[in-house]
Amino acid sequence: MAWAKAVCEQLSAAGHWADYIDPCSGLPMIHTDLNNVYPEVPALSVLMGYQTANAGCCKVLLHPVWGSAVYPASLFTEAPLEALQAAIEDANGKQAV
């Protein structure tokens, strides 16, 4: 969550729209007025072709390498690729400290 926040803050400071999803609620963390739940597990199943498994009333994502030992996290932006890559590199550097 701290990494996604750092990426979004850098992109926003550069004038780009960016937000990330709270994995527990599925709600956006920055633009809280957008009260729309984003279903990360079904989305990755559709977008990436990952399989899912039922776990009670929930679905669990099955990553092709790590199986169910992962949880999806989504970040959205309209920034150009170069700006996103720079924000990611900056956030990675901050996380390493």
N, C-alpha and C positions, 0 to 999 in steps of 0.2 A: 504494500500500500504506500509506503514511503517513497519507493522508487517511482511508482506511477504518478504520485503527487508531484515529485520533482520534475518529471518529464513534462507534465501538464503545465506546471508553473512556468517553466522555461518557454514553452510554446506560447502560452498566454501572454507572457511578457514581450514576446516578439510579434504580438498582434494576431495570433492564430487561435481558432477555437479548438479546445481540447477538453476531454473528460475521460474518466475511468469509472469502471463499474465496481461497486461494493460486492464482493463475491458472496456475502451472506444474504443480502437482500435483493441483489440484482438491480439496485437503483444507482443512478449517477451520483458521484461524490461531489462534483463541483457545481453543476447546474441542477441544484436540488428542486428547482421549480418544475423540472421535467419529470413528473411523477409516473414514468413509464418503466416497468420492469423489463430488463433485458435478459432473456433466458440463455445463459452462456453455454450450458451443456448441449441443449438442442441446436444452438447456433453453430457450435464447433462440429457437431455431427453432420450438419448440412454443409457448412463451408469447407471443412477439411476432410470430410468423409470418415471421421472417427466413429467407431462403434460405441454403443452404450450398453449398460446393464441395469436392470432394476434393482433397487436397494430399498425395499419397502415402498413408500409412496414417492420416492425420489429416483432420478436416473443418475448414474455414475458414468463419467466419461472413461473410455478405455483407450489410452494413448498407445500407438503401435509399438513403442519401445518400453515405456514405463508402466503400462497397464493402468490400474486404478490408483496408483500412487501419485497422482497429479490432480490439480484442480485448475480449471481454466480461469483466466483473468483477462478482461478486455479493456483496451484503451482505444479511444476514437479521436481523430483529429482531421482537419481539412488542410493541415500544413503540407507544404511540398516535402517530398522525400528527404531532401538534403537537410531541411530544418528538423525533421523528425529524427534523422540519424544523429545530428549534432546534439539534440536534446537527450537522446538515449546514451550517447557517449559521455555526456556531462553527468547524467544521473548514475551511470555505471561507475564513474570516477568517484562520485560522492559516496556511493555505497561501499567502495573498497576502503575508505578511510576509517 
